[in-house]
Amino acid sequence: MDMHLAGKVAVVTGASKGIGLAVTRALVAEEVRVAAGARTTSDELAALSADGTVVPVLGDLSAPDGPAALVDEAVRTFGAIDVLVNNVGAVTPRLDGFLAIDDAEWERTLAINFLTAVRATRAALPHLLERAPSTIVTVCSVNSFLPDPTVVDYSAAKAALANLSKSLSKEFGPRGVRVNTVSPGPVETALWLGDQGVAATLAGPGGREPEAIAKEAVAGTATGRFTRPDEVADVVVLLAGGRAGNVTGSDVVIDGGLVTTL
């Protein structure tokens, strides 16, 4: 299905692995040129950049000037921006509870999960307005509305991100920029399943196996499995493209039925 994205330019944050890499691949399949922001590259991202369709832009996106540098490089390279995908994020399970999280840890969490998107959006919006109709798609999380004490700072940051996106949709929708979010549950990436991922971290203190923790994480879903990164990417691309041209201010949940509330 043609998503009406051919010839467009996208900026993707956190593009070297996981959901960001899958989004970059999916955009390339739709003939989109991509400025792929990441701290470091990966073999997979390097392979995508071989023909110049994807340009990796390496830097610390959690630094105050990191997102603007990515946007500036995208405009220098491709001349415009039509799509911004705010994807970068990180989570640290808080095994010792809320009282053990100091200001420095809160600031780190908010910087990578919230302020990076704020700064990328602020830098990209003038260019998106010039190219309207254009789009912003932000990868949020079910934790934005599903509080979890083990990721309390991450949940708070994602809730702020969801609220920001809704507000932006109201301000910039009339000017041709659609703003939507995608909220995954547990996704089959290193963030959850890597050697230092959520499952391994939660398993450590009790001497349990990470596989058991992972199985418990999706035990309450209807599908009984983790979401694949490419499944999230497909939703992102749909929202970014013209076929969803009247969808704005929306949040699409992809969690295998984990959240059961209406």
C-alpha positions as protocol buffer text, in pm:
chain_id: "A"
residue {
  index: 1
  type: MET
  ca { x: 0 y: 0 z: 0 }
}
residue {
  index: 2
  type: ASP
  ca { x: 136 y: 341 z: -98 }
}
residue {
  index: 3
  type: MET
  ca { x: 165 y: 557 z: 216 }
}
residue {
  index: 4
  type: HIS
  ca { x: 210 y: 876 z: 12 }
}
residue {
  index: 5
  type: LEU
  ca { x: 560 y: 928 z: 148 }
}
residue {
  index: 6
  type: ALA
  ca { x: 778 y: 881 z: -162 }
}
residue {
  index: 7
  type: GLY
  ca { x: 1030 y: 1163 z: -201 }
}
residue {
  index: 8
  type: LYS
  ca { x: 983 y: 1294 z: 153 }
}
residue {
  index: 9
  type: VAL
  ca { x: 1258 y: 1362 z: 407 }
}
residue {
  index: 10
  type: ALA
  ca { x: 1242 y: 1228 z: 763 }
}
residue {
  index: 11
  type: VAL
  ca { x: 1443 y: 1279 z: 1080 }
}
residue {
  index: 12
  type: VAL
  ca { x: 1448 y: 979 z: 1314 }
}
residue {
  index: 13
  type: THR
  ca { x: 1603 y: 991 z: 1661 }
}
residue {
  index: 14
  type: GLY
  ca { x: 1753 y: 681 z: 1820 }
}
residue {
  index: 15
  type: ALA
  ca { x: 1785 y: 521 z: 1476 }
}
residue {
  index: 16
  type: SER
  ca { x: 2073 y: 276 z: 1515 }
}
residue {
  index: 17
  type: LYS
  ca { x: 1881 y: -8 z: 1679 }
}
residue {
  index: 18
  type: GLY
  ca { x: 1546 y: -133 z: 1801 }
}
residue {
  index: 19
  type: ILE
  ca { x: 1235 y: 61 z: 1707 }
}
residue {
  index: 20
  type: GLY
  ca { x: 1430 y: 349 z: 1553 }
}
residue {
  index: 21
  type: LEU
  ca { x: 1618 y: 118 z: 1318 }
}
residue {
  index: 22
  type: ALA
  ca { x: 1293 y: -55 z: 1221 }
}
residue {
  index: 23
  type: VAL
  ca { x: 1130 y: 284 z: 1153 }
}
residue {
  index: 24
  type: THR
  ca { x: 1425 y: 388 z: 937 }
}
residue {
  index: 25
  type: ARG
  ca { x: 1399 y: 64 z: 736 }
}
residue {
  index: 26
  type: ALA
  ca { x: 1024 y: 108 z: 691 }
}
residue {
  index: 27
  type: LEU
  ca { x: 1065 y: 468 z: 575 }
}
residue {
  index: 28
  type: VAL
  ca { x: 1334 y: 369 z: 325 }
}
residue {
  index: 29
  type: ALA
  ca { x: 1094 y: 107 z: 187 }
}
residue {
  index: 30
  type: GLU
  ca { x: 852 y: 395 z: 121 }
}
residue {
  index: 31
  type: GLU
  ca { x: 1125 y: 585 z: -70 }
}
residue {
  index: 32
  type: VAL
  ca { x: 1188 y: 834 z: 209 }
}
residue {
  index: 33
  type: ARG
  ca { x: 1530 y: 989 z: 267 }
}
residue {
  index: 34
  type: VAL
  ca { x: 1627 y: 971 z: 634 }
}
residue {
  index: 35
  type: ALA
  ca { x: 1858 y: 1164 z: 864 }
}
residue {
  index: 36
  type: ALA
  ca { x: 1920 y: 897 z: 1128 }
}
residue {
  index: 37
  type: GLY
  ca { x: 2022 y: 1038 z: 1465 }
}
residue {
  index: 38
  type: ALA
  ca { x: 2209 y: 813 z: 1707 }
}
residue {
  index: 39
  type: ARG
  ca { x: 2489 y: 822 z: 1962 }
}
residue {
  index: 40
  type: THR
  ca { x: 2679 y: 552 z: 1772 }
}
residue {
  index: 41
  type: THR
  ca { x: 2617 y: 372 z: 1447 }
}
residue {
  index: 42
  type: SER
  ca { x: 2549 y: 1 z: 1396 }
}
residue {
  index: 43
  type: ASP
  ca { x: 2620 y: -247 z: 1119 }
}
residue {
  index: 44
  type: GLU
  ca { x: 2252 y: -244 z: 1027 }
}
residue {
  index: 45
  type: LEU
  ca { x: 2236 y: 136 z: 1005 }
}
residue {
  index: 46
  type: ALA
  ca { x: 2561 y: 147 z: 808 }
}
residue {
  index: 47
  type: ALA
  ca { x: 2414 y: -98 z: 556 }
}
residue {
  index: 48
  type: LEU
  ca { x: 2108 y: 123 z: 511 }
}
residue {
  index: 49
  type: SER
  ca { x: 2328 y: 427 z: 448 }
}
residue {
  index: 50
  type: ALA
  ca { x: 2531 y: 267 z: 168 }
}
residue {
  index: 51
  type: ASP
  ca { x: 2342 y: 439 z: -116 }
}
residue {
  index: 52
  type: GLY
  ca { x: 2298 y: 780 z: 51 }
}
residue {
  index: 53
  type: THR
  ca { x: 1927 y: 739 z: 116 }
}
residue {
  index: 54
  type: VAL
  ca { x: 2003 y: 726 z: 489 }
}
residue {
  index: 55
  type: VAL
  ca { x: 2257 y: 963 z: 644 }
}
residue {
  index: 56
  type: PRO
  ca { x: 2365 y: 872 z: 998 }
}
residue {
  index: 57
  type: VAL
  ca { x: 2413 y: 1179 z: 1219 }
}
residue {
  index: 58
  type: LEU
  ca { x: 2608 y: 1079 z: 1528 }
}
residue {
  index: 59
  type: GLY
  ca { x: 2589 y: 1273 z: 1852 }
}
residue {
  index: 60
  type: ASP
  ca { x: 2445 y: 1286 z: 2202 }
}
residue {
  index: 61
  type: LEU
  ca { x: 2077 y: 1360 z: 2158 }
}
residue {
  index: 62
  type: SER
  ca { x: 2031 y: 1406 z: 2531 }
}
residue {
  index: 63
  type: ALA
  ca { x: 2267 y: 1707 z: 2523 }
}
residue {
  index: 64
  type: PRO
  ca { x: 2094 y: 2045 z: 2494 }
}
residue {
  index: 65
  type: ASP
  ca { x: 2230 y: 2111 z: 2144 }
}
residue {
  index: 66
  type: GLY
  ca { x: 2212 y: 1752 z: 2015 }
}
residue {
  index: 67
  type: PRO
  ca { x: 1864 y: 1752 z: 1857 }
}
residue {
  index: 68
  type: ALA
  ca { x: 1914 y: 2088 z: 1684 }
}
residue {
  index: 69
  type: ALA
  ca { x: 2243 y: 1966 z: 1537 }
}
residue {
  index: 70
  type: LEU
  ca { x: 2060 y: 1663 z: 1395 }
}
residue {
  index: 71
  type: VAL
  ca { x: 1788 y: 1879 z: 1240 }
}
residue {
  index: 72
  type: ASP
  ca { x: 2044 y: 2123 z: 1097 }
}
residue {
  index: 73
  type: GLU
  ca { x: 2238 y: 1837 z: 936 }
}
residue {
  index: 74
  type: ALA
  ca { x: 1917 y: 1695 z: 788 }
}
residue {
  index: 75
  type: VAL
  ca { x: 1836 y: 2029 z: 626 }
}
residue {
  index: 76
  type: ARG
  ca { x: 2193 y: 2075 z: 502 }
}
residue {
  index: 77
  type: THR
  ca { x: 2193 y: 1727 z: 348 }
}
residue {
  index: 78
  type: PHE
  ca { x: 1842 y: 1699 z: 207 }
}
residue {
  index: 79
  type: GLY
  ca { x: 1719 y: 2059 z: 194 }
}
residue {
  index: 80
  type: ALA
  ca { x: 1398 y: 2009 z: 391 }
}
residue {
  index: 81
  type: ILE
  ca { x: 1213 y: 1802 z: 655 }
}
residue {
  index: 82
  type: ASP
  ca { x: 867 y: 1652 z: 608 }
}
residue {
  index: 83
  type: VAL
  ca { x: 854 y: 1402 z: 895 }
}
residue {
  index: 84
  type: LEU
  ca { x: 998 y: 1399 z: 1247 }
}
residue {
  index: 85
  type: VAL
  ca { x: 1000 y: 1072 z: 1440 }
}
residue {
  index: 86
  type: ASN
  ca { x: 1083 y: 1122 z: 1808 }
}
residue {
  index: 87
  type: ASN
  ca { x: 1192 y: 776 z: 1911 }
}
residue {
  index: 88
  type: VAL
  ca { x: 1500 y: 799 z: 2132 }
}
residue {
  index: 89
  type: GLY
  ca { x: 1450 y: 685 z: 2491 }
}
residue {
  index: 90
  type: ALA
  ca { x: 1592 y: 478 z: 2775 }
}
residue {
  index: 91
  type: VAL
  ca { x: 1469 y: 318 z: 3094 }
}
residue {
  index: 92
  type: THR
  ca { x: 1634 y: 211 z: 3419 }
}
residue {
  index: 93
  type: PRO
  ca { x: 1429 y: -15 z: 3648 }
}
residue {
  index: 94
  type: ARG
  ca { x: 1421 y: 133 z: 3999 }
}
residue {
  index: 95
  type: LEU
  ca { x: 1462 y: -164 z: 4229 }
}
residue {
  index: 96
  type: ASP
  ca { x: 1504 y: 50 z: 4541 }
}
residue {
  index: 97
  type: GLY
  ca { x: 1191 y: 255 z: 4486 }
}
residue {
  index: 98
  type: PHE
  ca { x: 1104 y: 621 z: 4447 }
}
residue {
  index: 99
  type: LEU
  ca { x: 1297 y: 747 z: 4751 }
}
residue {
  index: 100
  type: ALA
  ca { x: 1625 y: 618 z: 4607 }
}
residue {
  index: 101
  type: ILE
  ca { x: 1598 y: 829 z: 4289 }
}
residue {
  index: 102
  type: ASP
  ca { x: 1795 y: 1151 z: 4327 }
}
residue {
  index: 103
  type: ASP
  ca { x: 1769 y: 1470 z: 4124 }
}
residue {
  index: 104
  type: ALA
  ca { x: 2053 y: 1372 z: 3891 }
}
residue {
  index: 105
  type: GLU
  ca { x: 1874 y: 1050 z: 3794 }
}
residue {
  index: 106
  type: TRP
  ca { x: 1547 y: 1235 z: 3740 }
}
residue {
  index: 107
  type: GLU
  ca { x: 1728 y: 1486 z: 3520 }
}
residue {
  index: 108
  type: ARG
  ca { x: 1890 y: 1210 z: 3311 }
}
residue {
  index: 109
  type: THR
  ca { x: 1556 y: 1036 z: 3263 }
}
residue {
  index: 110
  type: LEU
  ca { x: 1374 y: 1354 z: 3168 }
}
residue {
  index: 111
  type: ALA
  ca { x: 1654 y: 1462 z: 2933 }
}
residue {
  index: 112
  type: ILE
  ca { x: 1653 y: 1147 z: 2721 }
}
residue {
  index: 113
  type: ASN
  ca { x: 1282 y: 1062 z: 2734 }
}
residue {
  index: 114
  type: PHE
  ca { x: 1124 y: 1407 z: 2727 }
}
residue {
  index: 115
  type: LEU
  ca { x: 1357 y: 1700 z: 2661 }
}
residue {
  index: 116
  type: THR
  ca { x: 1517 y: 1535 z: 2358 }
}
residue {
  index: 117
  type: ALA
  ca { x: 1174 y: 1530 z: 2191 }
}
residue {
  index: 118
  type: VAL
  ca { x: 1100 y: 1885 z: 2304 }
}
residue {
  index: 119
  type: ARG
  ca { x: 1426 y: 2009 z: 2152 }
}
residue {
  index: 120
  type: ALA
  ca { x: 1398 y: 1807 z: 1832 }
}
residue {
  index: 121
  type: THR
  ca { x: 1042 y: 1927 z: 1781 }
}
residue {
  index: 122
  type: ARG
  ca { x: 1134 y: 2289 z: 1849 }
}
residue {
  index: 123
  type: ALA
  ca { x: 1418 y: 2270 z: 1597 }
}
residue {
  index: 124
  type: ALA
  ca { x: 1217 y: 2086 z: 1331 }
}
residue {
  index: 125
  type: LEU
  ca { x: 886 y: 2275 z: 1345 }
}
residue {
  index: 126
  type: PRO
  ca { x: 992 y: 2579 z: 1139 }
}
residue {
  index: 127
  type: HIS
  ca { x: 1097 y: 2341 z: 861 }
}
residue {
  index: 128
  type: LEU
  ca { x: 786 y: 2126 z: 898 }
}
residue {
  index: 129
  type: LEU
  ca { x: 566 y: 2434 z: 873 }
}
residue {
  index: 130
  type: GLU
  ca { x: 737 y: 2531 z: 549 }
}
residue {
  index: 131
  type: ARG
  ca { x: 660 y: 2185 z: 407 }
}
residue {
  index: 132
  type: ALA
  ca { x: 305 y: 2145 z: 538 }
}
residue {
  index: 133
  type: PRO
  ca { x: 126 y: 1912 z: 525 }
}
residue {
  index: 134
  type: SER
  ca { x: 389 y: 1745 z: 740 }
}
residue {
  index: 135
  type: THR
  ca { x: 396 y: 1520 z: 1043 }
}
residue {
  index: 136
  type: ILE
  ca { x: 545 y: 1445 z: 1383 }
}
residue {
  index: 137
  type: VAL
  ca { x: 517 y: 1094 z: 1523 }
}
residue {
  index: 138
  type: THR
  ca { x: 647 y: 1033 z: 1874 }
}
residue {
  index: 139
  type: VAL
  ca { x: 712 y: 692 z: 2022 }
}
residue {
  index: 140
  type: CYS
  ca { x: 559 y: 710 z: 2368 }
}
residue {
  index: 141
  type: SER
  ca { x: 472 y: 411 z: 2592 }
}
residue {
  index: 142
  type: VAL
  ca { x: 184 y: 244 z: 2767 }
}
residue {
  index: 143
  type: ASN
  ca { x: 363 y: 361 z: 3082 }
}
residue {
  index: 144
  type: SER
  ca { x: 242 y: 712 z: 3003 }
}
residue {
  index: 145
  type: PHE
  ca { x: -96 y: 601 z: 3140 }
}
residue {
  index: 146
  type: LEU
  ca { x: -5 y: 272 z: 3311 }
}
residue {
  index: 147
  type: PRO
  ca { x: 193 y: 372 z: 3622 }
}
residue {
  index: 148
  type: ASP
  ca { x: 464 y: 130 z: 3736 }
}
residue {
  index: 149
  type: PRO
  ca { x: 671 y: 197 z: 4051 }
}
residue {
  index: 150
  type: THR
  ca { x: 971 y: 13 z: 3904 }
}
residue {
  index: 151
  type: VAL
  ca { x: 993 y: 272 z: 3622 }
}
residue {
  index: 152
  type: VAL
  ca { x: 835 y: 568 z: 3797 }
}
residue {
  index: 153
  type: ASP
  ca { x: 1061 y: 834 z: 3642 }
}
residue {
  index: 154
  type: TYR
  ca { x: 1031 y: 685 z: 3293 }
}
residue {
  index: 155
  type: SER
  ca { x: 651 y: 670 z: 3329 }
}
residue {
  index: 156
  type: ALA
  ca { x: 636 y: 1034 z: 3437 }
}
residue {
  index: 157
  type: ALA
  ca { x: 854 y: 1142 z: 3142 }
}
residue {
  index: 158
  type: LYS
  ca { x: 639 y: 950 z: 2895 }
}
residue {
  index: 159
  type: ALA
  ca { x: 321 y: 1098 z: 3044 }
}
residue {
  index: 160
  type: ALA
  ca { x: 467 y: 1445 z: 2989 }
}
residue {
  index: 161
  type: LEU
  ca { x: 555 y: 1347 z: 2633 }
}
residue {
  index: 162
  type: ALA
  ca { x: 200 y: 1232 z: 2561 }
}
residue {
  index: 163
  type: ASN
  ca { x: 57 y: 1555 z: 2700 }
}
residue {
  index: 164
  type: LEU
  ca { x: 303 y: 1764 z: 2500 }
}
residue {
  index: 165
  type: SER
  ca { x: 211 y: 1586 z: 2179 }
}
residue {
  index: 166
  type: LYS
  ca { x: -160 y: 1643 z: 2234 }
}
residue {
  index: 167
  type: SER
  ca { x: -99 y: 2014 z: 2295 }
}
residue {
  index: 168
  type: LEU
  ca { x: 117 y: 2042 z: 1984 }
}
residue {
  index: 169
  type: SER
  ca { x: -153 y: 1876 z: 1776 }
}
residue {
  index: 170
  type: LYS
  ca { x: -395 y: 2151 z: 1875 }
}
residue {
  index: 171
  type: GLU
  ca { x: -153 y: 2436 z: 1810 }
}
residue {
  index: 172
  type: PHE
  ca { x: -4 y: 2320 z: 1482 }
}
residue {
  index: 173
  type: GLY
  ca { x: -283 y: 2110 z: 1329 }
}
residue {
  index: 174
  type: PRO
  ca { x: -451 y: 2420 z: 1185 }
}
residue {
  index: 175
  type: ARG
  ca { x: -116 y: 2507 z: 1022 }
}
residue {
  index: 176
  type: GLY
  ca { x: -79 y: 2170 z: 852 }
}
residue {
  index: 177
  type: VAL
  ca { x: 141 y: 1974 z: 1092 }
}
residue {
  index: 178
  type: ARG
  ca { x: -19 y: 1658 z: 1228 }
}
residue {
  index: 179
  type: VAL
  ca { x: 112 y: 1530 z: 1563 }
}
residue {
  index: 180
  type: ASN
  ca { x: 46 y: 1177 z: 1691 }
}
residue {
  index: 181
  type: THR
  ca { x: 195 y: 925 z: 1930 }
}
residue {
  index: 182
  type: VAL
  ca { x: 244 y: 549 z: 1929 }
}
residue {
  index: 183
  type: SER
  ca { x: 244 y: 373 z: 2267 }
}
residue {
  index: 184
  type: PRO
  ca { x: 400 y: 26 z: 2266 }
}
residue {
  index: 185
  type: GLY
  ca { x: 390 y: -223 z: 2548 }
}
residue {
  index: 186
  type: PRO
  ca { x: 691 y: -454 z: 2588 }
}
residue {
  index: 187
  type: VAL
  ca { x: 887 y: -463 z: 2262 }
}
residue {
  index: 188
  type: GLU
  ca { x: 1137 y: -725 z: 2148 }
}
residue {
  index: 189
  type: THR
  ca { x: 1444 y: -499 z: 2173 }
}
residue {
  index: 190
  type: ALA
  ca { x: 1762 y: -474 z: 2381 }
}
residue {
  index: 191
  type: LEU
  ca { x: 1586 y: -226 z: 2609 }
}
residue {
  index: 192
  type: TRP
  ca { x: 1377 y: -516 z: 2736 }
}
residue {
  index: 193
  type: LEU
  ca { x: 1569 y: -829 z: 2641 }
}
residue {
  index: 194
  type: GLY
  ca { x: 1936 y: -723 z: 2623 }
}
residue {
  index: 195
  type: ASP
  ca { x: 2208 y: -823 z: 2870 }
}
residue {
  index: 196
  type: GLN
  ca { x: 2143 y: -501 z: 3063 }
}
residue {
  index: 197
  type: GLY
  ca { x: 1778 y: -470 z: 2972 }
}
residue {
  index: 198
  type: VAL
  ca { x: 1471 y: -459 z: 3192 }
}
residue {
  index: 199
  type: ALA
  ca { x: 1429 y: -836 z: 3219 }
}
residue {
  index: 200
  type: ALA
  ca { x: 1792 y: -895 z: 3319 }
}
residue {
  index: 201
  type: THR
  ca { x: 1785 y: -609 z: 3570 }
}
residue {
  index: 202
  type: LEU
  ca { x: 1466 y: -728 z: 3739 }
}
residue {
  index: 203
  type: ALA
  ca { x: 1589 y: -1088 z: 3744 }
}
residue {
  index: 204
  type: GLY
  ca { x: 1919 y: -1011 z: 3914 }
}
residue {
  index: 205
  type: PRO
  ca { x: 1826 y: -947 z: 4280 }
}
residue {
  index: 206
  type: GLY
  ca { x: 1619 y: -1264 z: 4313 }
}
residue {
  index: 207
  type: GLY
  ca { x: 1851 y: -1487 z: 4118 }
}
residue {
  index: 208
  type: ARG
  ca { x: 1583 y: -1555 z: 3860 }
}
residue {
  index: 209
  type: GLU
  ca { x: 1627 y: -1605 z: 3487 }
}
residue {
  index: 210
  type: PRO
  ca { x: 1560 y: -1305 z: 3258 }
}
residue {
  index: 211
  type: GLU
  ca { x: 1354 y: -1534 z: 3037 }
}
residue {
  index: 212
  type: ALA
  ca { x: 1111 y: -1590 z: 3323 }
}
residue {
  index: 213
  type: ILE
  ca { x: 1076 y: -1216 z: 3381 }
}
residue {
  index: 214
  type: ALA
  ca { x: 1014 y: -1160 z: 3011 }
}
residue {
  index: 215
  type: LYS
  ca { x: 748 y: -1428 z: 3005 }
}
residue {
  index: 216
  type: GLU
  ca { x: 571 y: -1268 z: 3302 }
}
residue {
  index: 217
  type: ALA
  ca { x: 580 y: -928 z: 3128 }
}
residue {
  index: 218
  type: VAL
  ca { x: 355 y: -1052 z: 2849 }
}
residue {
  index: 219
  type: ALA
  ca { x: 155 y: -1308 z: 3046 }
}
residue {
  index: 220
  type: GLY
  ca { x: -133 y: -1064 z: 3077 }
}
residue {
  index: 221
  type: THR
  ca { x: -153 y: -986 z: 2707 }
}
residue {
  index: 222
  type: ALA
  ca { x: -407 y: -1137 z: 2471 }
}
residue {
  index: 223
  type: THR
  ca { x: -138 y: -1239 z: 2221 }
}
residue {
  index: 224
  type: GLY
  ca { x: 108 y: -1376 z: 2479 }
}
residue {
  index: 225
  type: ARG
  ca { x: 414 y: -1226 z: 2314 }
}
residue {
  index: 226
  type: PHE
  ca { x: 631 y: -917 z: 2280 }
}
residue {
  index: 227
  type: THR
  ca { x: 560 y: -671 z: 2002 }
}
residue {
  index: 228
  type: ARG
  ca { x: 819 y: -676 z: 1723 }
}
residue {
  index: 229
  type: PRO
  ca { x: 999 y: -350 z: 1635 }
}
residue {
  index: 230
  type: ASP
  ca { x: 877 y: -373 z: 1275 }
}
residue {
  index: 231
  type: GLU
  ca { x: 517 y: -383 z: 1397 }
}
residue {
  index: 232
  type: VAL
  ca { x: 569 y: -53 z: 1580 }
}
residue {
  index: 233
  type: ALA
  ca { x: 743 y: 87 z: 1273 }
}
residue {
  index: 234
  type: ASP
  ca { x: 447 y: 4 z: 1052 }
}
residue {
  index: 235
  type: VAL
  ca { x: 217 y: 209 z: 1276 }
}
residue {
  index: 236
  type: VAL
  ca { x: 465 y: 498 z: 1279 }
}
residue {
  index: 237
  type: VAL
  ca { x: 484 y: 498 z: 898 }
}
residue {
  index: 238
  type: LEU
  ca { x: 105 y: 488 z: 865 }
}
residue {
  index: 239
  type: LEU
  ca { x: 70 y: 793 z: 1091 }
}
residue {
  index: 240
  type: ALA
  ca { x: 353 y: 973 z: 910 }
}
residue {
  index: 241
  type: GLY
  ca { x: 199 y: 924 z: 566 }
}
residue {
  index: 242
  type: GLY
  ca { x: -81 y: 1087 z: 375 }
}
residue {
  index: 243
  type: ARG
  ca { x: -320 y: 795 z: 415 }
}
residue {
  index: 244
  type: ALA
  ca { x: -369 y: 908 z: 776 }
}
residue {
  index: 245
  type: GLY
  ca { x: -417 y: 1265 z: 662 }
}
residue {
  index: 246
  type: ASN
  ca { x: -696 y: 1349 z: 907 }
}
residue {
  index: 247
  type: VAL
  ca { x: -545 y: 1174 z: 1210 }
}
residue {
  index: 248
  type: THR
  ca { x: -393 y: 1412 z: 1462 }
}
residue {
  index: 249
  type: GLY
  ca { x: -381 y: 1431 z: 1840 }
}
residue {
  index: 250
  type: SER
  ca { x: -420 y: 1054 z: 1853 }
}
residue {
  index: 251
  type: ASP
  ca { x: -233 y: 784 z: 2042 }
}
residue {
  index: 252
  type: VAL
  ca { x: -214 y: 436 z: 1890 }
}
residue {
  index: 253
  type: VAL
  ca { x: -152 y: 161 z: 2145 }
}
residue {
  index: 254
  type: ILE
  ca { x: 30 y: -151 z: 2029 }
}
residue {
  index: 255
  type: ASP
  ca { x: 63 y: -381 z: 2328 }
}
residue {
  index: 256
  type: GLY
  ca { x: -92 y: -717 z: 2239 }
}
residue {
  index: 257
  type: GLY
  ca { x: -393 y: -636 z: 2456 }
}
residue {
  index: 258
  type: LEU
  ca { x: -193 y: -569 z: 2774 }
}
residue {
  index: 259
  type: VAL
  ca { x: -402 y: -267 z: 2874 }
}
residue {
  index: 260
  type: THR
  ca { x: -760 y: -375 z: 2931 }
}
residue {
  index: 261
  type: THR
  ca { x: -919 y: -42 z: 3029 }
}
residue {
  index: 262
  type: LEU
  ca { x: -1145 y: 147 z: 2788 }
}
